[in-house]
Amino acid sequence: MASTAMEKDAARAEMEAELQRLQSELEALKTDFAARLSALESKLPAIPTPAVEEVSAEVLAVIAVAVTAFLGKKVKIRSAHLLHTPSPWGQAGRAIVQASHNLHR
């Protein structure tokens, strides 16, 4: 029995040493990756951040009134934002999502 306990201790020590080696290798890879990433990012041109237009309170009120009139019950608008460059893929996706909603009158 003593040899099995010693074998287990030796195996555990070996596994812990392997774990330490793998962790240090992972840290080295992470450091290398971060250096490569920052080098690539420095080569990219600066992309201007587009100005975000907010939807005015008046427009939100008009939308809420129109939807309330259509559904026949009061609605609360949780969020709204303007879409500046509608793409065909985006339009198709929005149409699918809007068509999937089950609106009860």
Backbone as JSON, one array per atom type, in Angstrom:
{
  "sequence": "MASTAMEKDAARAEMEAELQRLQSELEALKTDFAARLSALESKLPAIPTPAVEEVSAEVLAVIAVAVTAFLGKKVKIRSAHLLHTPSPWGQAGRAIVQASHNLHR",
  "N": [[0.81, -1.19, 0.0], [2.0, 1.18, 0.61], [3.57, 1.75, -1.54], [1.69, 2.38, -3.5], [0.58, 4.75, -2.56], [2.81, 6.34, -2.68], [3.25, 6.24, -5.42], [0.95, 7.53, -6.3], [1.39, 10.06, -5.19], [3.69, 10.78, -6.61], [2.67, 10.78, -9.2], [0.8, 12.81, -8.96], [2.49, 15.0, -8.42], [3.88, 15.06, -10.81], [1.8, 15.69, -12.57], [1.1, 18.22, -11.62], [3.45, 19.61, -12.19], [3.42, 19.47, -14.96], [1.1, 20.91, -15.44], [1.87, 23.45, -14.52], [3.86, 23.98, -16.41], [2.32, 24.08, -18.75], [0.67, 26.26, -18.13], [2.53, 28.36, -18.01], [3.4, 28.29, -20.64], [1.03, 28.99, -21.92], [0.68, 31.62, -20.95], [2.91, 32.81, -22.2], [2.14, 32.54, -24.88], [-0.17, 34.13, -24.87], [0.94, 36.65, -24.35], [2.54, 36.96, -26.63], [0.54, 36.93, -28.59], [-0.91, 39.25, -27.9], [1.04, 41.2, -28.44], [1.39, 40.86, -31.22], [-1.2, 41.47, -32.09], [-1.51, 44.18, -31.32], [0.46, 45.26, -32.94], [-0.62, 44.81, -35.47], [-3.0, 46.28, -35.26], [-1.97, 48.85, -35.12], [-1.25, 49.3, -37.7], [-3.6, 49.58, -39.05], [-5.86, 51.83, -40.68], [-7.24, 54.77, -39.17], [-10.55, 54.6, -38.2], [-13.25, 56.63, -38.65], [-15.61, 57.46, -36.15], [-19.01, 57.24, -36.57], [-21.36, 59.9, -36.22], [-23.94, 59.63, -33.91], [-27.28, 59.98, -34.33], [-29.9, 60.97, -32.28], [-33.2, 59.86, -31.62], [-35.8, 62.1, -31.59], [-37.87, 63.3, -28.86], [-40.4, 64.05, -29.67], [-40.78, 62.6, -32.03], [-40.73, 60.01, -31.01], [-43.04, 60.12, -29.45], [-45.01, 60.44, -31.41], [-44.72, 58.02, -32.79], [-45.45, 56.24, -30.75], [-48.13, 56.98, -30.35], [-49.22, 56.31, -32.87], [-48.79, 53.53, -32.96], [-50.27, 52.77, -30.74], [-52.82, 53.5, -31.61], [-53.09, 51.71, -33.71], [-52.88, 49.14, -32.5], [-54.76, 49.31, -30.49], [-54.31, 49.39, -27.81], [-52.43, 50.79, -25.1], [-49.0, 51.5, -25.62], [-45.53, 51.09, -24.77], [-42.58, 52.53, -25.66], [-39.51, 51.08, -25.72], [-36.95, 51.31, -26.81], [-35.36, 53.07, -29.49], [-33.79, 53.75, -32.57], [-32.11, 55.44, -35.26], [-31.77, 54.19, -38.58], [-29.28, 54.42, -40.81], [-27.99, 53.46, -43.18], [-29.59, 51.42, -44.95], [-29.32, 48.05, -45.69], [-29.86, 45.48, -48.13], [-29.82, 42.93, -46.94], [-30.19, 43.54, -44.25], [-32.72, 44.75, -44.35], [-34.28, 42.59, -45.2], [-33.93, 40.87, -43.05], [-35.11, 42.35, -40.95], [-37.73, 42.43, -41.9], [-38.44, 39.74, -41.74], [-38.29, 39.29, -38.97], [-40.22, 41.11, -38.03], [-42.49, 40.1, -39.28], [-42.75, 37.74, -37.95], [-43.79, 38.24, -35.49], [-46.56, 37.81, -33.39], [-49.31, 39.54, -33.46], [-51.88, 40.47, -31.46], [-55.14, 41.7, -31.63]],
  "CA": [[0.0, 0.0, 0.0], [2.86, 2.36, 0.68], [4.05, 2.07, -2.89], [0.61, 3.01, -4.25], [0.48, 6.13, -2.11], [3.98, 7.03, -3.24], [3.02, 6.37, -6.86], [-0.07, 8.58, -6.47], [2.04, 11.35, -4.92], [4.59, 11.05, -7.73], [1.83, 11.11, -10.35], [0.23, 14.13, -8.7], [3.57, 15.98, -8.59], [4.16, 15.13, -12.25], [0.69, 16.4, -13.19], [1.2, 19.62, -11.23], [4.56, 20.18, -12.95], [2.93, 19.61, -16.34], [0.14, 22.01, -15.41], [2.66, 24.69, -14.42], [4.5, 24.2, -17.72], [1.28, 24.49, -19.7], [0.23, 27.61, -17.78], [3.55, 29.33, -18.43], [3.36, 28.32, -22.1], [-0.17, 29.76, -22.28], [0.99, 33.03, -20.7], [3.81, 33.26, -23.25], [1.34, 32.66, -26.1], [-1.04, 35.3, -24.72], [1.78, 37.84, -24.5], [2.9, 37.03, -28.04], [-0.67, 37.29, -29.32], [-1.21, 40.66, -27.62], [2.02, 42.0, -29.17], [1.05, 40.78, -32.65], [-2.46, 42.18, -32.31], [-1.29, 45.63, -31.26], [1.23, 45.63, -34.14], [-1.57, 44.85, -36.6], [-3.92, 47.4, -35.06], [-1.29, 50.11, -35.4], [-1.17, 49.44, -39.16], [-4.93, 49.87, -39.6], [-6.2, 53.26, -40.7], [-8.21, 55.18, -38.16], [-11.91, 54.6, -38.72], [-14.01, 57.65, -37.93], [-16.83, 57.01, -35.51], [-20.12, 58.05, -37.08], [-22.16, 60.6, -35.22], [-25.2, 58.95, -33.7], [-28.41, 60.89, -34.15], [-30.91, 60.44, -31.38], [-34.59, 60.07, -32.03], [-36.35, 63.14, -30.72], [-39.01, 62.91, -28.03], [-41.62, 64.25, -30.45], [-40.92, 61.47, -32.96], [-41.1, 58.85, -30.19], [-44.44, 60.29, -29.05], [-45.84, 60.18, -32.6], [-44.68, 56.57, -33.04], [-46.25, 55.6, -29.7], [-49.56, 57.23, -30.64], [-49.61, 55.54, -34.04], [-48.86, 52.11, -32.61], [-51.41, 52.63, -29.83], [-54.04, 53.54, -32.43], [-53.15, 50.49, -34.52], [-53.1, 47.97, -31.67], [-55.91, 49.49, -29.63], [-53.91, 49.42, -26.4], [-51.29, 51.68, -24.87], [-47.69, 50.85, -25.76], [-44.38, 51.8, -24.22], [-41.41, 52.34, -26.51], [-38.34, 50.83, -24.87], [-35.77, 51.86, -27.46], [-35.5, 53.4, -30.91], [-32.63, 54.42, -33.15], [-32.21, 55.64, -36.7], [-30.96, 53.34, -39.44], [-28.85, 55.32, -41.88], [-27.67, 52.79, -44.43], [-30.29, 50.14, -44.99], [-28.81, 47.09, -46.65], [-30.9, 44.5, -48.47], [-29.81, 41.86, -45.95], [-30.8, 44.07, -43.04], [-34.14, 44.93, -44.59], [-34.91, 41.27, -45.23], [-33.94, 40.36, -41.68], [-36.13, 43.06, -40.18], [-39.05, 42.0, -42.38], [-38.7, 38.4, -41.2], [-38.55, 39.43, -37.54], [-41.5, 41.79, -37.83], [-43.56, 39.2, -39.72], [-42.86, 36.6, -37.02], [-44.49, 38.65, -34.27], [-47.98, 37.52, -33.4], [-49.97, 40.71, -32.89], [-53.3, 40.25, -31.14], [-55.89, 42.95, -31.53]],
  "C": [[0.85, 1.26, 0.0], [3.34, 2.76, -0.7], [2.95, 2.75, -3.7], [0.45, 4.46, -3.84], [1.64, 6.94, -2.66], [3.81, 7.24, -4.74], [1.99, 7.47, -7.13], [0.54, 9.96, -6.24], [2.96, 11.75, -6.07], [3.79, 11.47, -8.96], [1.23, 12.5, -10.18], [1.29, 15.22, -8.91], [3.89, 16.17, -10.07], [3.06, 15.92, -12.96], [0.74, 17.88, -12.86], [2.34, 20.31, -11.98], [4.14, 20.42, -14.4], [1.94, 20.77, -16.44], [0.85, 23.36, -15.35], [3.32, 25.01, -15.75], [3.49, 24.7, -18.74], [0.79, 25.91, -19.42], [1.26, 28.65, -18.21], [3.61, 29.42, -19.95], [2.16, 29.15, -22.59], [0.07, 31.25, -22.07], [1.91, 33.59, -21.78], [3.05, 33.46, -24.56], [0.43, 33.88, -26.04], [-0.25, 36.59, -24.91], [2.16, 38.05, -25.96], [1.7, 37.47, -28.88], [-1.0, 38.77, -29.14], [-0.24, 41.57, -28.38], [1.71, 42.02, -30.66], [-0.22, 41.58, -32.96], [-2.26, 43.69, -32.28], [-0.45, 46.1, -32.45], [0.31, 45.73, -35.35], [-2.53, 46.03, -36.47], [-3.27, 48.73, -35.37], [-1.17, 50.35, -36.9], [-2.51, 49.8, -39.79], [-5.16, 51.37, -39.64], [-7.26, 53.56, -39.65], [-9.59, 55.24, -38.8], [-12.71, 55.64, -37.93], [-15.29, 57.06, -37.35], [-17.98, 57.88, -36.0], [-20.89, 58.71, -35.93], [-23.52, 59.92, -35.12], [-26.28, 60.0, -33.46], [-29.42, 60.22, -33.24], [-32.29, 60.75, -31.93], [-35.19, 61.06, -31.05], [-37.57, 62.62, -29.95], [-40.32, 63.05, -28.79], [-41.86, 63.07, -31.39], [-41.33, 60.22, -32.19], [-42.56, 58.93, -29.78], [-45.37, 59.98, -30.22], [-45.87, 58.68, -32.9], [-45.55, 55.84, -32.02], [-47.74, 55.78, -29.95], [-50.02, 56.39, -31.82], [-49.73, 54.05, -33.71], [-50.02, 51.85, -31.65], [-52.71, 52.62, -30.62], [-54.18, 52.25, -33.24], [-53.51, 49.27, -33.67], [-54.33, 48.08, -30.78], [-55.58, 49.41, -28.15], [-52.63, 50.22, -26.27], [-49.98, 50.89, -24.96], [-46.63, 51.72, -25.11], [-43.18, 51.49, -25.1], [-40.19, 52.2, -25.61], [-37.07, 51.39, -25.48], [-36.08, 52.12, -28.93], [-34.22, 54.07, -31.36], [-32.78, 54.48, -34.66], [-31.3, 54.67, -37.44], [-30.58, 54.17, -40.66], [-28.61, 54.62, -43.2], [-28.36, 51.44, -44.47], [-29.69, 49.24, -46.08], [-29.92, 46.11, -46.98], [-30.97, 43.36, -47.45], [-30.49, 42.33, -44.66], [-32.29, 44.25, -43.18], [-34.88, 43.59, -44.57], [-34.99, 40.68, -43.82], [-34.99, 41.02, -40.83], [-37.53, 42.64, -40.61], [-39.41, 40.63, -41.81], [-39.05, 38.49, -39.72], [-39.9, 40.06, -37.3], [-42.66, 40.9, -38.23], [-43.77, 38.06, -38.73], [-43.62, 36.96, -35.75], [-45.98, 38.39, -34.42], [-48.69, 38.67, -32.68], [-51.46, 40.41, -32.69], [-53.99, 41.6, -31.02], [-56.95, 42.84, -30.51]]
}
